[in-house]
Amino acid sequence: MADPDSIQIQVVRNLNPYKRVGGIVKIEHFFRVAASVDIDKADVKRYYDFVDHKVSDLLLMGEAAASANGRDIVEPWDLPITKGLQESIHVFERLDVDIGLEPILDKKAPRPADLDRPYSLETDARLPTIAGGVSVALARSFKIIDPEIKHPATEDWERAFQIFDQLL
């Protein structure tokens, strides 16, 4: 029988969990600027969970790419950054000059412990802007799902999550 502590470690995807109260005002402001969408405190928890899962998924696939290329360390070029995500990262970098969300994402960006390969310092340094790009893509996806949306409902969040799960 497996040790209960080891089971918990296997389930934990992020040893640097989000502080659920941090950055609420900046995140709400970010969604208004990025996509003219208003979110509330309950949505911020959904947002944190979404970013945690998507960045972890990107790192997992980056690990597979590093392994396939015979390397022990995950480098930035191993991450499956699509053209669209790269454009969203650039949008985030431009928007964030005035918003200042990157330091919050840096503190809270997932650093999964269950990867078999470590990732480089350069990869780690890029995680906040990658999380920001994923954030821009999420915010803008609400307007694609419903161009008239002002306040995403639970089902809007679920639809967005399903779309991203298919693509990232």
Rosetta blueprint (number, residue, H / E / L):
1 M L
2 A L
3 D L
4 P H
5 D H
6 S H
7 I H
8 Q H
9 I H
10 Q H
11 V H
12 V L
13 R L
14 N L
15 L L
16 N L
17 P L
18 Y L
19 K L
20 R L
21 V L
22 G L
23 G L
24 I H
25 V H
26 K H
27 I H
28 E H
29 H H
30 F H
31 F H
32 R H
33 V H
34 A H
35 A H
36 S L
37 V L
38 D L
39 I L
40 D L
41 K H
42 A H
43 D H
44 V H
45 K H
46 R H
47 Y H
48 Y H
49 D H
50 F H
51 V H
52 D H
53 H H
54 K H
55 V H
56 S H
57 D H
58 L H
59 L H
60 L H
61 M H
62 G H
63 E H
64 A H
65 A H
66 A H
67 S H
68 A H
69 N L
70 G L
71 R L
72 D L
73 I L
74 V E
75 E L
76 P H
77 W H
78 D H
79 L L
80 P L
81 I L
82 T L
83 K H
84 G H
85 L H
86 Q H
87 E H
88 S H
89 I H
90 H H
91 V H
92 F H
93 E H
94 R H
95 L H
96 D H
97 V H
98 D H
99 I H
100 G L
101 L L
102 E H
103 P H
104 I H
105 L H
106 D H
107 K H
108 K H
109 A L
110 P L
111 R L
112 P L
113 A L
114 D L
115 L L
116 D L
117 R L
118 P L
119 Y E
120 S L
121 L H
122 E H
123 T H
124 D H
125 A H
126 R H
127 L H
128 P H
129 T H
130 I H
131 A H
132 G H
133 G H
134 V H
135 S H
136 V H
137 A H
138 L H
139 A H
140 R H
141 S H
142 F H
143 K H
144 I H
145 I H
146 D L
147 P L
148 E L
149 I L
150 K L
151 H L
152 P L
153 A L
154 T H
155 E H
156 D H
157 W H
158 E H
159 R H
160 A H
161 F H
162 Q H
163 I H
164 F H
165 D H
166 Q H
167 L H
168 L L
